[in-house]
Amino acid sequence: MTKLLRDVIGRVTEWPEDRQDEAASVLLDLEAQQENRYRLTPDQIKEVEGIQRQVRDGTAAFATDEQMAAFWKKCGL
């Protein structure tokens, strides 16, 4: 455990219980993020890089406002 974490936890133990629970909730959220990190495959990374390159070069195709309106209408929104 790092000194910083040890020091903070020492102070947190003096907080009111509801604030301690909030602090614990933040740590649990961080823990969940650590465990559930999605990893892209090498092929997915290449695809993302290609799309980024197209956006930078101005060659990427985007939906028009009309196409998006039709899409949202189809979704019932």
Secondary structure, DSSP 8 states (H G I E B T S, - for coil): --HHHHHHHHHHTTS-HHHHHHHHHHHHHHHHHHHT-----HHHHHHHHHHHHHHHHT------HHHHHHHHHHTT-
